[in-house]
Amino acid sequence: MATPLTADRFVAALRAEGVTVVEHTGWRTHNRNHAGAWGPVAGVMIHHTVSSGTDSTVELCHNGYDGLPGPLCHGVIAKDGTVHLVGNGRANHAGGGDPSVLQAVITEAYGDRPPVPRAHQGSSGAVDGNARFYGFECINLGNGTDPWPAAQLDAIERVSAALCRAHGWGARSVIGHLEWSDWKSDPRGFGMAGMRERVQKRLGAAPSKTPAPPAKPAPPRYQPFPGTSFFTNDPSSPIVTAMGRRLVAEGCSAYTVGPGPRWGEADRRSYAKWQRKLGFSGSAADGRPGRTSWNALKVPYTQ
């Protein structure tokens, strides 16, 4: 494990690896260090955001939301490969995870057949990943069909290699959130084993400052309006979870726990906030989704 990089060394390492960096106001001192340890660090953790739109996602990752204050990562990797720095120090991104995974990362034993995580936040024996990992949130709906443009994958490779190079780590110090905690699925849409191969290949050469050209992303797929009747019988569905996450991203959260798949009062109150944000009032802002407000929310497609 290693002492975390200073803000100057952190951004210098990224730029030396050819990463296009945007430094957001106050990122150098924005952290959760008062809430727990930061360091020594063992590796890099990759996430997906379950969101679309760069500006709104960067704002969410900087500020956090009810029950989980920001920063939610150190950097946000946009579809075009730009890396937006939002925090420096402890960030609320990893949560609790499996100690056997941490040990495998520390000893560089994390190969193509890594240990299966059997712990998460609140589990007996879980360890604090927020103290041990740099975290990058990558803008993607996380539904397995939202594309990962070449420029974004190139940026993931570069930020991972940059921090590994700065600390003298190998590519086995780079993991996905799904490899850390037994209830996470991110990043979904590409394999971490393949990404580690890319990082290791890059580490075998001198840093290259020529990033891949941005690729034009395919249009995202949104969940069609399921109909008013869908919500009248308190459904339990991934659609409800995806809707709730979008409401959180739009700053319309009334959740204390969740969001989750079971439609409930917190979903209704959150959705009512969204309707009022759109300008609806009275019975048109009762928290029951209608076609116009639903289409405006752009809920990611779920399989």
C-alpha positions as CSV (number, residue, x, y, z in Angstrom):
1,M,0.0,0.0,0.0
2,A,1.1,3.6,-0.5
3,T,0.6,7.1,0.7
4,P,-2.0,8.9,-1.4
5,L,-0.8,11.4,-4.0
6,T,-1.0,15.1,-3.3
7,A,-3.5,17.0,-5.5
8,D,-0.6,18.3,-7.6
9,R,1.0,14.9,-8.1
10,F,-2.4,13.4,-8.8
11,V,-3.3,15.7,-11.6
12,A,0.2,15.7,-13.0
13,A,0.2,11.9,-13.2
14,L,-3.1,12.0,-15.2
15,R,-1.9,14.6,-17.6
16,A,1.4,12.8,-18.1
17,E,-0.6,9.8,-19.2
18,G,-2.4,11.9,-21.8
19,V,-5.7,12.3,-19.9
20,T,-7.8,15.3,-20.7
21,V,-8.5,16.8,-17.3
22,V,-11.1,19.3,-16.1
23,E,-10.4,20.6,-12.6
24,H,-13.7,21.7,-10.9
25,T,-13.7,24.5,-8.4
26,G,-12.6,23.3,-4.9
27,W,-11.8,19.7,-5.9
28,R,-8.4,19.8,-4.2
29,T,-9.9,20.2,-0.7
30,H,-13.3,18.5,-1.3
31,N,-13.2,15.2,0.7
32,R,-14.7,13.2,3.6
33,N,-11.5,13.0,5.6
34,H,-13.3,14.1,8.7
35,A,-15.5,11.0,8.5
36,G,-12.7,8.4,8.4
37,A,-9.2,7.4,7.2
38,W,-7.8,8.3,3.8
39,G,-4.9,6.0,3.0
40,P,-2.8,4.1,2.8
41,V,-4.2,3.4,-0.7
42,A,-4.0,0.0,-2.4
43,G,-5.6,0.5,-5.8
44,V,-8.0,2.0,-8.2
45,M,-11.8,1.2,-8.4
46,I,-14.0,1.7,-11.4
47,H,-17.7,2.4,-11.3
48,H,-20.6,3.3,-13.6
49,T,-23.0,6.1,-12.7
50,V,-26.5,4.8,-13.8
51,S,-26.9,8.3,-15.3
52,S,-26.6,10.3,-18.5
53,G,-25.4,13.8,-19.1
54,T,-22.1,15.1,-18.1
55,D,-23.0,18.3,-16.2
56,S,-25.7,16.7,-14.1
57,T,-23.6,13.7,-13.3
58,V,-20.5,15.8,-12.3
59,E,-22.8,17.8,-10.1
60,L,-24.2,14.7,-8.5
61,C,-20.8,13.2,-7.9
62,H,-19.5,16.4,-6.4
63,N,-22.5,17.1,-4.1
64,G,-23.8,13.6,-3.4
65,Y,-27.4,13.2,-2.3
66,D,-29.6,12.7,0.8
67,G,-27.9,10.1,3.0
68,L,-24.7,10.0,1.0
69,P,-22.8,13.3,0.8
70,G,-20.2,14.0,-1.8
71,P,-17.7,13.6,-3.2
72,L,-18.8,10.3,-4.6
73,C,-15.5,9.7,-6.4
74,H,-12.3,11.4,-7.3
75,G,-13.0,11.8,-11.0
76,V,-16.0,11.4,-13.4
77,I,-15.1,9.9,-16.8
78,A,-17.4,11.3,-19.4
79,K,-18.4,9.6,-22.7
80,D,-15.9,11.7,-24.6
81,G,-13.0,10.6,-22.4
82,T,-12.7,13.9,-20.4
83,V,-12.0,13.3,-16.7
84,H,-13.7,15.8,-14.4
85,L,-11.9,16.0,-11.0
86,V,-14.4,16.5,-8.1
87,G,-12.6,15.3,-5.0
88,N,-9.2,14.7,-3.4
89,G,-9.0,12.5,-0.3
90,R,-11.6,10.2,1.1
91,A,-14.7,9.9,-1.1
92,N,-18.0,8.0,-0.7
93,H,-17.5,5.6,-3.6
94,A,-16.4,2.1,-2.5
95,G,-18.2,1.4,0.8
96,G,-17.5,-1.9,2.6
97,G,-16.0,-4.8,0.8
98,D,-14.3,-8.2,1.1
99,P,-11.0,-8.3,3.0
100,S,-9.8,-11.2,0.8
101,V,-10.2,-8.9,-2.2
102,L,-8.2,-6.2,-0.5
103,Q,-5.5,-8.6,0.3
104,A,-5.4,-9.9,-3.3
105,V,-5.0,-6.3,-4.5
106,I,-2.3,-5.4,-2.0
107,T,-0.3,-8.5,-3.0
108,E,-0.9,-8.1,-6.7
109,A,-2.5,-11.5,-6.8
110,Y,-5.7,-10.2,-8.4
111,G,-5.7,-12.1,-11.7
112,D,-8.2,-13.4,-14.2
113,R,-9.8,-15.6,-11.5
114,P,-10.0,-13.2,-8.6
115,P,-11.6,-14.0,-5.2
116,V,-15.4,-13.8,-5.3
117,P,-16.5,-11.0,-3.0
118,R,-18.7,-12.2,-0.1
119,A,-19.1,-9.0,1.9
120,H,-20.6,-5.5,1.5
121,Q,-21.4,-2.4,3.5
122,G,-22.7,-3.6,6.9
123,S,-21.5,-7.2,6.5
124,S,-19.6,-8.8,9.4
125,G,-15.9,-8.4,8.6
126,A,-16.3,-5.9,5.7
127,V,-13.4,-3.5,5.3
128,D,-13.5,0.2,4.4
129,G,-12.9,0.7,0.7
130,N,-13.2,4.4,0.9
131,A,-9.9,4.6,2.8
132,R,-8.1,2.3,0.4
133,F,-9.1,3.1,-3.2
134,Y,-9.1,5.9,-5.7
135,G,-12.5,5.9,-7.3
136,F,-13.7,6.9,-10.8
137,E,-17.3,7.1,-11.8
138,C,-17.9,6.5,-15.5
139,I,-21.0,7.9,-17.1
140,N,-23.1,5.0,-18.3
141,L,-26.7,3.9,-17.7
142,G,-25.4,0.5,-16.4
143,N,-28.0,-1.5,-18.2
144,G,-25.6,-3.6,-20.3
145,T,-26.7,-1.9,-23.6
146,D,-25.6,1.7,-23.1
147,P,-22.4,1.9,-25.2
148,W,-18.9,2.5,-23.9
149,P,-17.2,4.7,-26.5
150,A,-13.6,4.0,-27.4
151,A,-12.6,7.4,-25.9
152,Q,-14.1,6.6,-22.6
153,L,-12.5,3.2,-22.3
154,D,-9.2,4.8,-23.3
155,A,-9.6,7.3,-20.5
156,I,-10.3,4.5,-18.0
157,E,-7.2,2.7,-19.1
158,R,-5.1,5.9,-18.9
159,V,-6.3,7.0,-15.4
160,S,-5.7,3.5,-14.1
161,A,-2.3,3.3,-15.6
162,A,-1.4,6.8,-14.4
163,L,-2.0,6.0,-10.8
164,C,-0.4,2.5,-11.0
165,R,2.6,4.1,-12.6
166,A,2.8,6.8,-9.9
167,H,2.7,4.3,-7.1
168,G,4.7,1.5,-8.8
169,W,1.7,-0.8,-9.0
170,G,0.8,-3.4,-11.6
171,A,-2.5,-3.6,-13.4
172,R,-3.8,-6.1,-10.8
173,S,-4.3,-3.1,-8.5
174,V,-7.3,-2.0,-10.7
175,I,-10.7,-3.5,-9.9
176,G,-14.4,-2.9,-10.5
177,H,-16.9,-2.2,-7.8
178,L,-18.5,-5.6,-8.6
179,E,-15.3,-7.3,-7.7
180,W,-15.2,-5.5,-4.3
181,S,-18.7,-6.0,-3.0
182,D,-21.1,-8.9,-3.4
183,W,-24.2,-6.7,-4.2
184,K,-22.7,-4.4,-6.9
185,S,-22.7,-4.9,-10.6
186,D,-20.6,-2.0,-11.9
187,P,-19.1,-1.5,-14.3
188,R,-21.5,-3.3,-16.6
189,G,-20.8,-3.5,-20.3
190,F,-17.1,-4.4,-20.4
191,G,-14.9,-6.9,-18.6
192,M,-12.4,-5.8,-15.9
193,A,-10.0,-8.6,-16.9
194,G,-9.8,-7.2,-20.3
195,M,-9.3,-3.7,-18.9
196,R,-6.5,-4.9,-16.7
197,E,-4.8,-6.4,-19.8
198,R,-5.0,-3.0,-21.5
199,V,-3.6,-1.3,-18.4
200,Q,-0.7,-3.7,-18.1
201,K,0.2,-3.3,-21.7
202,R,0.2,0.5,-21.3
203,L,2.4,0.2,-18.2
204,G,5.0,-1.7,-20.3
205,A,5.5,1.3,-22.4
206,A,6.3,5.0,-21.8
207,P,3.3,7.2,-21.3
208,S,1.6,8.3,-24.5
209,K,0.1,11.8,-24.6
210,T,-2.1,11.0,-27.6
211,P,-5.5,9.9,-26.5
212,A,-7.9,8.0,-28.7
213,P,-10.1,10.3,-30.8
214,P,-13.5,10.8,-29.3
215,A,-16.1,8.4,-30.7
216,K,-19.7,9.6,-31.4
217,P,-21.8,7.7,-28.8
218,A,-24.9,5.9,-29.9
219,P,-28.1,7.5,-28.7
220,P,-29.1,6.1,-25.2
221,R,-32.1,3.9,-24.9
222,Y,-34.8,5.1,-22.5
223,Q,-37.5,3.1,-20.7
224,P,-40.9,3.6,-22.5
225,F,-43.7,4.9,-20.3
226,P,-45.2,1.7,-18.7
227,G,-48.6,3.3,-18.3
228,T,-50.4,4.8,-15.4
229,S,-51.9,1.5,-14.3
230,F,-48.4,0.1,-13.8
231,F,-48.0,2.2,-10.6
232,T,-51.4,1.7,-9.1
233,N,-50.7,-1.7,-7.6
234,D,-47.4,-0.9,-5.8
235,P,-45.2,-2.8,-8.4
236,S,-41.8,-4.3,-7.7
237,S,-39.6,-3.9,-10.7
238,P,-36.2,-2.8,-11.9
239,I,-38.0,0.0,-13.7
240,V,-38.9,1.5,-10.3
241,T,-35.2,1.4,-9.2
242,A,-34.0,3.0,-12.4
243,M,-36.7,5.7,-12.1
244,G,-35.6,6.4,-8.5
245,R,-32.0,6.7,-9.4
246,R,-32.9,9.3,-12.1
247,L,-35.0,11.2,-9.6
248,V,-32.0,11.3,-7.2
249,A,-29.7,12.5,-10.1
250,E,-32.3,15.3,-10.8
251,G,-32.2,16.4,-7.2
252,C,-35.7,15.2,-6.5
253,S,-35.0,12.7,-3.8
254,A,-37.4,12.1,-0.9
255,Y,-35.6,8.8,0.0
256,T,-34.1,7.9,3.3
257,V,-33.2,4.4,2.1
258,G,-32.9,3.3,-1.5
259,P,-34.2,3.8,-4.1
260,G,-35.3,0.2,-4.6
261,P,-37.5,-1.9,-6.8
262,R,-40.7,-1.7,-4.7
263,W,-42.9,1.3,-5.5
264,G,-43.7,3.2,-2.3
265,E,-44.5,6.5,-0.7
266,A,-40.9,7.7,-1.0
267,D,-41.1,7.1,-4.8
268,R,-44.4,9.0,-5.0
269,R,-43.0,12.0,-3.0
270,S,-39.8,12.0,-5.1
271,Y,-41.8,11.9,-8.3
272,A,-44.0,14.7,-7.1
273,K,-40.9,16.8,-6.6
274,W,-40.0,16.0,-10.3
275,Q,-43.4,17.0,-11.5
276,R,-43.2,20.3,-9.6
277,K,-39.7,20.9,-11.1
278,L,-41.3,20.5,-14.5
279,G,-43.9,23.2,-13.6
280,F,-46.9,20.9,-12.8
281,S,-49.0,21.7,-9.8
282,G,-52.2,20.5,-8.0
283,S,-53.5,17.1,-9.1
284,A,-50.9,17.1,-12.0
285,A,-48.1,16.9,-9.4
286,D,-49.6,14.0,-7.3
287,G,-46.5,11.8,-7.7
288,R,-48.1,9.4,-10.1
289,P,-46.1,9.2,-13.3
290,G,-47.7,10.5,-16.5
291,R,-46.4,10.1,-20.0
292,T,-45.1,13.7,-20.4
293,S,-43.2,13.8,-17.1
294,W,-41.9,10.2,-17.6
295,N,-40.5,10.9,-21.0
296,A,-38.8,14.1,-19.7
297,L,-37.1,12.1,-16.9
298,K,-35.3,9.8,-19.4
299,V,-35.3,6.6,-17.3
300,P,-32.6,4.2,-18.6
301,Y,-33.8,1.1,-20.3
302,T,-33.9,-2.0,-18.2
303,Q,-33.9,-5.5,-19.5
